[in-house]
Amino acid sequence: MKWGGGGYVSGLIFHPTSANVLYARTDIGGAYRWNQATSSWTPITDGVGFGAAESKYHGVESIALDPNDDQLVYMVTGMYTFEGNGRLYLSSDRGNTWTYVSLPFPVGGNNGGRAIGERVMVDPNNPSTLFYGSRTAGLWKSADAGRTWAQVTSLASVTMTNNQVNAVGGSAMGVELVVYDTGTKGTGAATQTIYAAIAPDYASVAGLSSNMYKSTNGGASWTAVATPVSGYHIPHMVRAADGMFYVVFTKDAGPGAGGPGRFYKFDGANWTLLKSEDPNAGTNFGLGGVSIYGTGATTRIALGVTNSWGSWSGQQIVQLSDDGGQTWREIEATMPGETASGWVDDVEIDPSNRDHILHIHGGGVVETRNASAATPSWSGNINGIEETAVLAVATPPAGAPYLFINSSGDVGTWVDTDLTTKPTLNPGLGWSNGNSADMAWSDPLYIAGVGVVNASNTGTGYWSGDGGKTWAKFATLPAGGAANTGNASNIVVTARNKAIWSPANSVPSYTIDNGASWVATNLPALPSVAAGWDRGYRLAADRKNPNKVYAYDSGGATWGTAGKVYVSTDAGHSFTLSQGSVSAGLAANAWWTTSMAVNPNAEGDIWLADGNTVYHSVDSGATWSKLTNFASSAGVQGASLVALGKAAPGAAYSAAVYVVGTMNGAWGVYRSDDGGATWVRFNDEAHQFGGIGVMAADWNTYGRIYVSGTGRGLLYSN
């Protein structure tokens, strides 16, 4: 599905001397390389990570390029520090292929302050030497091009405890960046003068007296640098060819850091204030990204102003100076084209074109190619970047006027009629999450969806009677619908105006009057399995007999109760426990690692993935057959998703069955055309997308499935 952007690009990394060699890292959706020939971004991490256990490696915390070899790329991945140690991926072909090593410290590509850095840097003079500024364990060094690492104990040997990390809000900033003080490269002798920026949290825990330290012997020893302000973050620091440093200080860590903000130049001894953002002036603007071009009195500086939302006369988004910071002018606010304020946490001037300036934001990348003009024009540079976080997808019967309904984080619910263009049909809720949607199978113009308005964190439900062209909110919400907004919520439709809504952690309720009123079902309340851990009933409507509705309780967690299925024969008003599901011995697993699908071509034909394997019932859940093909292996789910779509021509079974799981130790997407008797793998190692979170199959086209990678939007196959 073509969307464009949809998520936070947390950093842009240009090669310093090879034109148009540019990479973008994202917080949850992997990394991209710019393709100048097609003016688009190429995903380079679709083969990185698989299954739920590996999805975290699509959170990219830092990227480094070797100034001496524009083919070499270093990429540090890990979504959150609490998930354990990260990985360093290495590529010698610009990210076409990767190998990796495990790192001895945790990584937080989607933690707070994720645009800070770059944290990993290659020594230009001795490129086998790398330094890494970790969030919780100080500074690290590799002397063998990233293969092995040692903590730089000459700076600090402290590793923050979980309690210390929690005390600073759960996102430690640690050592924020490393900068080499050198204008040469490829000499073979390691650079001796190095600067490291230290966040206030780590400085406090490690007993360091400054937010910046300097080494003049390649990191063997370090001395504190007296900074003009203390207790601030240093999100970015760049060196000009003449040895002048330009340093951003800002009070908050970001994204979209609040102020005060200060911007200085630093010659190694003296600090000169060039720009100041102060809340006392009536704003809470901070400073984020900085990039420079040239040297001396004519140095061009692009400076990102953060937490400044909106575009009007006098507003600041990107400030530009062409005289080394003596004077400034605004080049984005009120200018022609697209503006993207707030999260201007990284700004880059193209090293090969001083008029080409780009910056990141919460929805991708924007750029100008005429920065020197009196009124620079701006546009999104997101072609090829797909970072929406899809939470659910539903496909209608063949012949419906739309292809699928996409329920996503932050951008809400969308009805898609054309895979090649951005969708236009949605409920118009703005910044919202779409948790689930469904349609009446006999009348697919009727659609119902549920989600949450993010600004108020309030649940909501909505419906369309014309295939998504117009929408209205449900007049009322069921018990739990407003407060229980987790994405374990889902809704199914049995007929126009009739639906069953299962809010997270709640007893499902049904409506027969299009949401004017709701009545609780008799399904038992689900006990909590852990604080903050959502669970819920997963619902499915029988398309052949709309009086039948199935409710699946996965047990909530691996330590929960065994999974079980409940069956309704009165359109989802009341349910009876399937004793056959109890006898089948369904595993206990989290809601998001399980799935249920019903064959619309046969009454009572249910498929269930319980996280470990696949079960099939052809008698409305009375009895279940266990498929032995799928099994969990090495911590990877045996079967987490099942979806049904149009059958192969001449197939004996009336639907193609697709399963995301592990067969013979190999995780992937598998397809069966004969009702589960035989299976073939549907994807390959280069298309794993950091794991697959949701899946639906098309009823118009055999072989077409829709899947969500980890932060990779919605992808489809033919």
N, C-alpha and C positions, 0 to 999 in steps of 0.2 A: 504494500500500500504506500503510495507516495504521499508523504506529509511534509517533510522538510523541517529539520531541527526538532523541536519538541522537547528539548532537554538542555541541561547546563553543560556547555563546553567549558571545561575548567582551565584550559591552557592551550596556547599556540606556540609552536616551536619551529623557527626558521633555521635552516642551515646557514651559517654565517657567510659562506662564499659561493655556494652553488645556487644559482637562480631558480626560484619556484619550487625548491625542496622545502616543503612545509608540512607539519603534522599538527593534528588537533587531538587532544585527549579529552575524554569525557568522564563524568563522575560515576555513571552506571552502565554506559554503552560502549565501552572499549575505545579504540583509537582509529583515526582516519589519516590518510595521506592525500595531499592535494594532487590532482591530475590536471596539469595545465592544458593538455591537449583537448580534454573534454569539458574543461571549466567545471569540474565536479570533484567531490570527495570520494575516495575509495576506502571502504572499510578494510582494515588490515588485521582485525582480531576475531573474525568470525570462526576461525578454527581454534581459538583459545578457550579452554574450559568446556565442560560438558556436565550435564546433570545438576541437580540442586546444590550438591556439595562444591561444585567448581564455579558456580555463577559469580562468586565474589571476585574472580579474576578479571571481570569486565569493569571493575572500578580501577581507573588508571590514575595513580597519584603523581607520577612524574615521568617525563621522557627526556632523554639526553641524546645528542648527536655528536659524532666524532668530527671535529673541525678538519681533520686530515683525510677523512674517508666518508664521502656522502652516502655510502651504502649502509654504514653501520648505524644501528638504532638500539638504544637501551630503553626498556619500558618497565616501570615498577608498578605492580598491580596488587590489589587487595581492597575490598570494599570498605570494611570497618576494622578498626584496631581490635575490637573485642572478639573478632572472628579468628584471631591468631596471626601467625606470621605470613608475610606476603611472598611474592615471587618477583624475580627479575627475569624478564624475557629479553632475549638477545636475537638480533637479526642482522645478517650480512647482506641482505638484498632488499633493503628499504621496507621491511615488514611483510614481504611476500611469504616468507617462512620464518618460523621461530623455534628456538630451543629455550629452555628455562632452567634456572637454579632457584632453590628455595632460600629465602632470606632468613637471617636469624633475629628479625625484629618485625613487629606488626606494621601494617600499612593501612591508611585510611583514605582511599580515593573518593569516598562519599561522606567522609567526616566533615565537620565544620572547617573552614579555612582551607578548602581543597584547591583553591587557585594559588595559594602561596607557593613560591619557589621560582625556578626549578630546584627541587631537593637533590636530584642526582646530577652530577656534573663530571664531564670527562676532561682530564688535564690536557690542554692543547699541545703542550710540549712533550708529554709522555702519556699517550692515550691509553696505555694499559692501567693507568692510575685513575680511579674513580673515588669520589667522596659522595656520601649520602647523609643528608640531614633527616634523621628519623623523628617520629612524633613522640615516642616514649622512651627511647633508649640512647639518646645523644647522637653523636657524630660517628659515622662508620667509614672505613676505607677498604678499598680493594686494590691490590697491586697486580692482579692477573685478569684485568678486563671483566671484572664482575663475577668471576667464578667462585671466589671465596671472599669473605668479609671479616674484618676485625674491628671491634669498637675502638675509637680513638680516645683512650683513657687519659691521654695527656690533657684533653679538654675537660672531660667529665666521665665518670664511670657509673653514674647513677642510671638506673632503669626505673621509671615511674611505676608504682603499684596500681592495681585496679582502683583502690580507694582514692589514690591521688588523681587518677584520671577522672573518676566520677566527681571528685571535688571541684574540678574545673569544667563540669558540664558534660563529661563523656567524650569530649574531643580535645585531646592534647595537641598542641602545636609543635612543641619540642624545638629541634634545630630546624629553622625554617628554610634556609638556603645556603648555598656555598658559591663563592665567586673567586676565581683565580685572577691575580693581579699580574697579567702578562699581555704583551702585544705580539708575542711570537708563537710559533707552533712548530711541531715536528722536530725539535732540537734533540730529543732523546733524554734530556735531563729534566727531571720533574720540576714543575713550577714551585718555587720556594715560598712566595708570598700568597697567602690564602686568607680570605675573610669568611666568617660564619656568623649568620644572624641567629640569635637565641630568643625564643619566645619568652614572655614573662612567666608562663607556667613552668617551663623547664629551668629557667634561671633560678626561680625560687626553690624548686625541689633540689636542684643540684648545687645550690649555694654559690651560683655565679653572680658576679657583681655588676655585669653589664649585659646589654642586649646585643652586643657585637664583640667578637673576638678575632684576633689576628695572629697568624703564624708566619714567621719569616724563615722557617726551616722545613717546609714541606709537611707541616702538621706534627712535627716531633714535640713542639711546645707551643703554648698559646698565651697571649696576653690580652687583657681587657682593653677595649677601645672606648674612650669616653665619648658618649653620644650626646647630642644636644637635647634630646628628650629621653626619658626612661619610662619603662613600663608599657611601651607601645610594641605593636607588631611591626616587623619589617617584611612586608609581603613581597617586595621586589627591589632588587639592587642591580644596576647595570654599570658596566665599565665602558667608557669611550676609548678610542684608539690612542688618545693622548694621556691616558692614565687617570682621567677624572672619573669619579664615581658619582652616580645619581641614585639617591636612596629615598625610598618612600617609608614614612612612619605613619601608622594609623592605629587608633585606639582599639578598634574591634578587629576580629579575625576574618569576618566575612563568611559566606558570600555577601556581597553588597555591604561591606564594612561601614559601620557608623564612625563618626569622628570623635574627637578632633583628628585632623590629618595634617601632616607636615611633610614638605618635600625639600630636600637639601642636595647640594653638591658637596663633595668631599674629596680633597686632594691627598688624602692619607694622613693629614695632620689637622686641617682646618675645615670647619663646616660653614656653609653659607646658605641661609634660608632663601629658597626660591619661590615657595608657594605655601599658603596656609589655609586650612579649612577649620573654622572654629565654631562650635555650637553657640558661643556667645553672640555670634552674628545673626542668630535666629534660625540657623539650619543645623542639621546633624549629619552633614556630609563628611565622608571619609575620603581616603585616597587609595587607589588600587594599583592598576597596571601602569608601567612606565616603559618607554622605549626611546632610544636616541639614534640619531643619524648625524654623522660628522663630528667635528671637534671644535673646541675653542669658542670664540665669540659668536660663531654662526651655527652652533650646534642646534639641530632640530630636536625638540622634545615633545613627545605625545604623552599626556598624563591623564589617566582615567579617574574621574570623580565618582565615588560610590555612594549608594544610599540617596541619590538625588533622582527622584522619580518624576517623570514627565518632561515635556518639551515646551518651553515658552521663552520669551525674551528675558535675558538675564540668567537663565538656567545654565548649569554646567553639567556636561556629560563627558566630553573629551576636550581638554584644554591643550592648545598647541603654542609652542614658543619656537621662534626661529632665531633667537639671539641668546641661547644658552640659559633661558629662564628669567631674563630681565623683564620681558613683557609677555603677555599671554592673550590669546583670543579663543573664543569658543568656536569649534568647527562642526559640531553635530546638532546641538539643540536648535530648533527652528529651521534647520537646513532642509533642502529638498530631499525627498525620499523617505526611507525608513529610519526611525530613531529607536534606540534601545538603551534606555537609562537604567540606573540602579545597580546592576551587577557588572560594572565595568572593571572587573578584577584582573584582567590581563589585556594589555594593549601592545601591538607590535607594528613597528614601521618595517615594511619590506626592505631588507638589506640591499636589494637590487633596484628599488624604485621608491624614492623618498615620498612620492605622492600617493603611494598605496599604503593605507593605514587600516588595520583591522582590530577589532576587539571582540571579546567574548561577552555573552550575556545568558540569561536564563533560558533562552530559546534557541541558542546556537551562536552564530557569528554574523557580524555586520562589518561592512567595509566602505571606504571611499577610495576612489582612484584619482581624485583630483583635489588632494588635501591643500594644495597651494592656492586654490581658487578662493575668491572672496566668499562664495557660498558653496562649499563642497557638497556634493550629492552623495547620499548613502543608500546602500541596498543590502539585503540579506545575502550572505554567502553560505548557503545551506544545502545546495543541490548535492544529494547523495548522503547527507547526514540524516539519519532516522533514529531518534533517541526517545520517542515516546515510550512510556511504560504501560504496555497493554495489560489490563487486568482481566478482561474477558472478551470473547468474540463469539458471535452466534450467526449461523448461516440459515437463510430461509429456504423454503421449498423451491424446486426448479421453476423458473418462469417468473419469480417475484421481480418487481422493478428495482431491486437493489441486490447487491452481492453479499453483504454481511453488515453486522452492527458491531462496531468497535467501541468497547468501554475501556477508557484509559485513564491513567493518573494525570492530574493537572489540567488536561485539555478536555476531559469529560467524555461524553457519549457522541458517536458520529455514525451516521448511516452512509455507507459508501456505495456509489453507483458506477464508479469508474476507477480502475486501478491505476491509471496513468496520471490522474490529476488529484489535487488536494480536495478532500470532501467538503461539502458546503451545508449538509443537512444535520442540524443538531439542536438540542433544546435551548441553547443560548444562555447557559448558566455561567459562562465565563470561566474563571479559575475554579475548576471543580474536578472531582474524581468520578468517573463512571465505574461502578462496581459490577453491574450485570445488566443484561437486557435480553428480552425474548420477544417472539412474535406469535400470533395465532397462526397455526399451521394451515388451517383451512381459509384463513383471511389474513395474509401476511401484511396487509396495509396497517393492521393494528399492531402497534409496538408498545411495550412497557419497559421502562428502565428504572434503575435505582442507583443512587450515588450520594455524594456529599459535596456541599458547598464549602470550599476550603477556608474561605475568609472567616466563616463563623463556625466551622467544623460541625455543621448540622446536616443530618441526613435528609434526603429528599427523594421523591419518586415522581415520574413523569410519563406521559403517554402521547402517542401520535395515532391518529386514525387514518392518515393518508400517506403512509410510508415514509414519514420523517419530514414532510414538507412543513407541517405546522405541529406545534407541541403545546401541551398544557400540563401544569403540575396536578398531581392527585390532590383532591380537596382535603383529604385527611391522611394521616400516616398511622400504620399499625403500632402496637406496643413494641418499643425498641427501635423503631424506624428512624427516629430523629437523633437518638443518642448513640446508638451502636453502629458506628460508621465504618468499621473495618471491612476489608475487601473479602472477608468470608461471607459477606451478604450476597444474596442472589434472588432472582425472581423468575418464575415461569408463568407462561400464559396458556390457558386451556381453550379460550374462545374470546372473541371481542368482548371487552369490558370485564373479563374474568381472569384473575391472576392470584397466585400465591407468592407471598414475599417472605423470605427468611432473612431477617437482619442478623448480623453477626451476634453470637452469644445470646440469641433470643429464640422464643417459640415462634415458629412461622404463623402467619395469619393469611386469610383469604378475603378477597373482595369479589362480589358479583355485580357491583354497580360502579365500576371504573374508579374505585378509590374514594367514593363518597363515604363508605364505611368499611370497616375491617372487623373480622371475627377471628379470634385465636383458634388454631387447630388444637387437636388433643395430643400432639407430639410432646413427649416429655422434655422438660427443661434440661439443658446440657450443663453439667457442672464444669467449672473452670479447671483447666489443667495447669495453668501457670499465670502469674500476674502479667498483664499486658499481652497475653497470647490468645489471639482470636480463634474461635472455633465456630461451627455452625452446621446447619443441615444443608446438604447439597441436593437441589431439587431437579427433577426431570419429568416432563409431561409425556404421556404416551400419545403419539400423533395419530395412531389408528383409532384409539378409543379415548377421547378427551376426558372421560370420567375417571381414567386411571392416572394417578400421579405417584411418583416414587420419591422417597426422601432417604438420603444416605447420611448416616452419622459415622464419620471416619474414626471416631475415638478421640480426636483432638490433638494427639501427640503419641509418640512411640510408647510413652509410659501411661497412656490413657487406657480406656476400656476397649475391648474388641469392637471392630466395626460391625454395623448392622444396618439393615434396610427396612424401611416401613413402606407399606403399600396402601394407597387410597383408591376406592372404587366409587367415590362420590365427588369427583372433580377437586380433590384436595381439601375437603372440609374436615374429614376425619381419617385417621390412619391406623393400620394394624401392623404389628411387628411381623416381619417375615421370619418364621422359625427356620426356614431353609438357609437364610443368611447367617443365623446363629450357628447352625450346624456346619456351615461351610468354613467357619473359623477365619473370618476376615481379619486381617492385621489391624492393629491400632497405628494410625499415622496422622500427621498434621493435615488440616483441610487442604492446604495448597499443594500437597504431594499426592492427592487422590483425585479421582474423576469418575463420572458416570455419564453414559450416553444411551439413548434409546433409538432403535431402528424404526424410522417412520413408515417403513413398508410392511411391518409385521407387528401385530398387537402382542404386547408382553415380552418383546425381544430386547433385553437389557444387557449392556456391557458395563463392567465396573473394573477400574484399576485401583487397588487398595494401597498403592505405594510399593508393594512387594511383587505382586503378580496380577494376572487378569482373570476375572470371573465372567461367566456368561450364563444368562437365564433366558429360557424361551417360554416360560410359563408365568410371567409377571412376578417373578421373584420367589415363587414357591420353592423351587430348587435351583441350585447353582452348580455349574461345572467349572472346575479350576483348570486353567491352562498351565501346563508345566514348562512352557518355553521360556517364560520370563522369571528372573530371580535377581534380587539385590546382590550387588557384588562390590566389595571394597568401599562400602559406604555410599555407593551410588544406587538410587532407587531402581527397583526392578521393573516397576510400571507405575508411572505417575499420571499419565494422560491417555485417554482413549477418545477417538472421534470417528464418526461414520459419515461417509459421503457416497456419491454416485458410484454404482457398481461398474466393474469392468464389463465391456461388451461380451455377452455370452456366459457371464459368470454364474455359477450355481447358486451363490448367495446373493441376496438382493441389495447388499451394500458393501462398499470397500471399507475395511476396518483398519484404522491407523492407531498405533500405540507408541508412546514415548517411553522407553525403558531399556532394560539390559537383557540381552540374549547372548548366551555363551560368553559372558564377561564383557561384551561390547555394547556400550551405551549408544543409542541412536533412535531414529524414527523407523518403525517397521510397519509394513502393510501386508494385509491378508485379503485375498480375493475370494476365498472359499470358506468364510465363516470361522477362521482361526485354525484350520487344519495345517496350513503351511504359511510361511512368512518370508518376506524379502526385506532387506534393509533399504530404506528410502532416502537417507541422506548419506554423507561421507564425512571424513575427518575434517575437511576444510569448511564444513557448514554445520557447526555445532552451536554457534551463537551464544556461548556462555551458558548453555542450558536453555530449555524451552519451558516457558511458564504456562502458556495457554495454547490450545489447538482446536481448530474446527475444520471440517472438510466441506467441500463444495458439492451441491446437489445438481449443478448444471454440467460440470466438467469432471470427468473421471481423472483421478491423479492430482487434482488440485487441493492442496491443504493450505491453511492459514496458520502461522505460528508466531509467537512472540519470543524473540531472543531476549536475553538480559539487557534491557535498555536499548534494544535494536529495533523498536517499532514493531510493525506487523509485516511479516514477510510471507510471500506465497510462492508455491511451486506450480509447475505445469506438468 
